[in-house]
Amino acid sequence: MIAIILGLPHLRRGPLLDRALALRASLLISANALSLWHRAKAVRCWKGWNLAELNNLPPNADIILDSGGFTSHVVYGGFPWTIDDYVALAAAYPFRLFASFDYPVEKEIAVDRNAIRERISRTIGANRETRRRAEDHGIGNRLMPVLQGRTPDDYERCADALSWSMIPGRTIGVGSMCRRHVSGPEGLVAVVERLDRILPRGVDLHCFGVKGSALPYLSEFGDRVASIDSQAYGIAARHDAHRRGISKRDAFVAQHMTSWFLRQRRAACRPPKQLQIGMTRTAEHPPDSPWERALALARTELNDLIETGDLGHDEITEPWLEQWAADILHAA
């Protein structure tokens, strides 16, 4: 059965954490939730980790750490912390797994194919750097590599580039899932179907932010999908509190969380459902003009350098793009 992991907005003592522990649920916490901030000249600046909240967990807590990529890129425009900072947090507590740095490609962040390709390359480079830092700290065995993409082809390319991670016994995170439809050529089932087909047996998937309605379709893949997580109950609690005209306190959110968790657990037990997935790959139109072809090749070469680590995953490459393309065009 697919494990349902509860995403928590914080680890403070109180009714929300108490209820989550009483449900004996596996937990997920984002690096955002453990961050400390201060204001300097009206600017909110990251200043480190709130490790004290980790002391509120019992010794046997089953908890996963996420790098917080989606929120960081939507709210802050990028990660406020470095990979070194993040891996130090992962090493400060015996998390069962901690997700690699990754660069989400939801439509709010990546508006076109060029942005998607670039962010996949940055994800590949960031995975490799996270792995090196994790091994330096002696926690490489707990690293959960993360794949990114918009189409099944994207995820396959990401998995191919990170083939060192695709080994039996390892759990792989699948990002950019939370706003995705279940069906369709770019749907959740199409992505999982492709990964199920190309990955070695024994490689498990954790799908970030999956809707409960998708669970019967994911069950069709047997034990390939090990777990999902979500904090969707918080949205329902906010709407309900607004409708009632009351404060969204943790005790109120805990009621929604309990109801949501039990519904998801029931959904995971339902008989599997199957969708018919087309096997055709996504066609892309080639660039029309020599300049557009040079720009496309320049982007590919820059992305390749990011993937191999010759450029940092967080390097700003846009100012180089046109000069790089001009050099390519001149050499042709």
Residue, then its C-alpha position, 0 to 999 in steps of 0.5 A: m500500500i502507498a504510504i501517506i506522509l503528512g506535510l507539516p507547516h512547523l514542528r512546534r509543540g501543540p495540537l498539530l504536532d500532537r495529532a500527527l504523532a497520535l496518527r502514527a503518520s510519517l512526516l515531512i518538513s520543509a527547510n522553509a519551516l525550519s528557517l530563521w529570518h531577520r529584517a535588515k532595512a525592510v528586507r527579510c534575510w535568512k539567518g540560519w536554522n531553527l534546530a530547537e524545533l527538532n527537539n519536539l520530535p520523539p526519538n522514533a519519529d519517521i520524518i523526511l526533510d525537503s529542500g523547499g524548492f517550490t516555495s523558495h522560488v515562488v516567494y524568494g526567487g531562489f534558494p535563500w540557503t546554500i547546499d552546504d547550509y541545507v546538508a548541515l541541516a540534514a546532518a543535524y537530525p536523523f531524518r529517514l530521508f532528505a530530498s536533494f536540492d532541485y529546481p521545480v518547473e511548475k508554470e508559475i516558475a518555468v514559463d516556456r520550454n527553454a526555462i524548463r530545460e534550464r531548470i532540469s539541467r540545474t536540478i541535475g547539477a544540484n543533485r550531484e552537488t548535494r550528493r557530494r556534500a552528503e557524502d562529506h557528512g557521512i549521510g549519503n545513504r539518506l539522500m533522496p535524489v529528485l527528478q524534475g520535468r514537465t513531460p514524461d520525456d523530461y523526467e526520463r532525461c533527468a533520470d538518465a543523467l542521474s543514473w548513478s542514483m537509479i539503483p535498487g533499494r533507493t527512493i527517488g523523489v518525483g517533483s512538480m506533481c502537486r498541480r498536475h492532472v491525473s490523466g493526459p500526456e503530461g499527467l501524473v500517471a503518464v509520468v509514473e508510467r514512463l518512470d516505471r518502464i525505464l527504471p530498474r526494479g527495486v527503485d521506489l518513487h516518492c511523489f511530492g504533493v499528489k492529490g488523493s484522487a490519484l492514489p487508485y491510479l498509482s496503485e496500478f503500478g504495484d510497489r513502484v510508488a512507495s509514498i506520497d505527501s501533501q499539506a493540502y489539508g491546510i488549504a481546506a482549513r484556511h477556506d473553512a476558517h474564512r467561511r466560518g469567520i474564525s481564526k485558523r488555529d492549530a487545533f482547528v487545522a488538526q481536525h482537518m488534517t485528521s480527516w484528510f489523512l484518514r481519507q487518503r489512507r482509505a483511498a490508498c486501499r481502494p482497488p487499482k484503476q488503470l488509464q490508457i497511456g499513449m506511448t508517443r513522445t512529445a514532439e518539439h518544433p526545431p528553431d526556424s532561423p540560424w540565430e534561433r538555432a544558435l541560441a538553442l545550441a548555446r542554451t544546450e551547451l550552457n545547460d550541459l556545463i551546469e549538469t557536469g558541474d563545470l558551472g554552478h547549478d545556481e550560476i546566472t547564465e542569461p547574460w552570456l547567452e547571446q554572446w555564446a550564440a554569436d560565437i556559435l553563429h560566427a564559427a559556423 
